[in-house]
Amino acid sequence: MLDVIIAGAGPAGSVAATLLARAGARVLIVDRETFPRDKLCGDTLNPGVVKLLQSIDLWGGPLASAPPLAGMVLSGPTERVEGRYGDGLAGRAITRRALDAWLLDQAIAAGARFEAGEIVRGPLVDSSHGVTVVRGLVLARRGQHSQTTRVPAAMTLAADGRRSVLARALGLSRHPKRPRRRRNAHPAGRLSGYCASRRGTRERVRGDRTRAGGPQAGGRRASGDRARSGDRREVCARDVRQPRERPRPPRG
Ligand SMILES: Cc1cc2nc3c(=O)[nH]c(=O)nc-3n(C[C@H](O)[C@H](O)[C@H](O)COP(=O)(O)OP(=O)(O)OC[C@H]3O[C@@H](n4cnc5c(N)ncnc54)[C@H](O)[C@@H]3O)c2cc1C
């Protein structure tokens, strides 16, 4: 039997798999996607993440050559907030496509097994002694949704992201009632939602043509507006527009 089965091969799953495999555990990591794959993200790592990855010997490959970042800028029509890491600290700009694939490779190199195209349908639950215990995963192959496989393991890790099937099935998380998202939102509207969740920035990022800040000082964001400010190059992410109100149909 497996020691550990991990749902999701994002950074959380792959880093956990690497550490566990290095410690000698038999690890299977599954993901519905094949890698490399794209992931919606600002593609930036803060200095804390950089330090953490280095401290567990997960540094090299595309990370080592990723452009350094001195801080971040959040700007709107009337306000602009600049945050510099300072003290010689630097973040990194790297696409999730490159980062996640490299982290997964490190897990595999450490001895973890990876299965792509496996959809986690739910936890394998044992309630026989009056206590709910997770004993593994119920999986379905992509494209064969009706057939499921039960994969037992001594330990199960839910690293399946913010919409975790496992967390919801076990009542550990649920969909928030607010803020509600519009089904027809412009793709950039999702970035608006992300920024708006940060304390204190809600007003700044919700106005029309508000911009979410991108990396500075060597940042590598390609799309969007560019401006020069002092000795620093400021690259802004694409405009974040509120989706237009749809006219309501007349009553009656
Ligand atoms: C718009 C946006 C911008 C962001 N920008 C940044 C940023 O610049 N810097 C930063 O540090 N963080 C950023 N984040 C946050 C960052 O994306 C997350 O913190 C990070 O991805 C969490 O990693 P994770 O491994 O927990 O989950 P994920 O990266 O979401 O990985 C989860 C994995 O599980 C898999 N999975 C999910 N469900 C299933 C299932 N049912 N079956 C099988 N596999 C499944 C997915 O395919 C995925 O590979 C941003 C987030 C958003 C939404």
The ligand as an ORCA input file, in Angstrom:
! r2SCAN-3c Opt
* xyz 0 1
  C      -5.355     35.500    -10.406
  C      -4.396     34.910     -9.421
  C      -3.125     35.427     -9.326
  C      -2.218     34.909     -8.396
  N      -0.954     35.430     -8.344
  C      -0.062     34.921     -7.480
  C       1.276     35.403     -7.456
  O       1.673     36.260     -8.237
  N       2.131     34.884     -6.556
  C       1.740     33.892     -5.689
  O       2.584     33.460     -4.874
  N       0.479     33.396     -5.694
  C      -0.416     33.887     -6.568
  N      -1.693     33.376     -6.607
  C      -2.046     32.316     -5.647
  C      -1.495     30.971     -6.148
  O      -2.013     30.686     -7.436
  C      -1.883     29.861     -5.180
  O      -1.509     30.221     -3.875
  C      -1.208     28.559     -5.525
  O      -1.509     28.152     -6.839
  C      -1.654     27.468     -4.566
  O      -0.941     26.297     -4.896
  P      -1.583     24.884     -4.664
  O      -0.560     23.867     -5.031
  O      -2.195     24.823     -3.305
  O      -2.832     24.812     -5.668
  P      -2.866     24.910     -7.261
  O      -1.684     25.607     -7.785
  O      -4.220     25.430     -7.594
  O      -2.751     23.404     -7.716
  C      -3.810     22.524     -7.533
  C      -3.615     21.367     -8.495
  O      -4.639     20.416     -8.217
  C      -5.189     19.985     -9.426
  N      -6.577     19.623     -9.169
  C      -7.564     20.417     -8.729
  N      -8.703     19.735     -8.602
  C      -8.412     18.460     -8.971
  C      -9.189     17.262     -9.068
  N     -10.500     17.216     -8.740
  N      -8.572     16.147     -9.497
  C      -7.256     16.167     -9.823
  N      -6.488     17.261     -9.773
  C      -7.069     18.384     -9.336
  C      -5.066     21.139    -10.401
  O      -5.018     20.694    -11.743
  C      -3.748     21.773     -9.963
  O      -2.660     21.287    -10.706
  C      -2.616     33.857     -7.539
  C      -3.899     33.320     -7.632
  C      -4.785     33.839     -8.566
  C      -6.162     33.248     -8.667
*
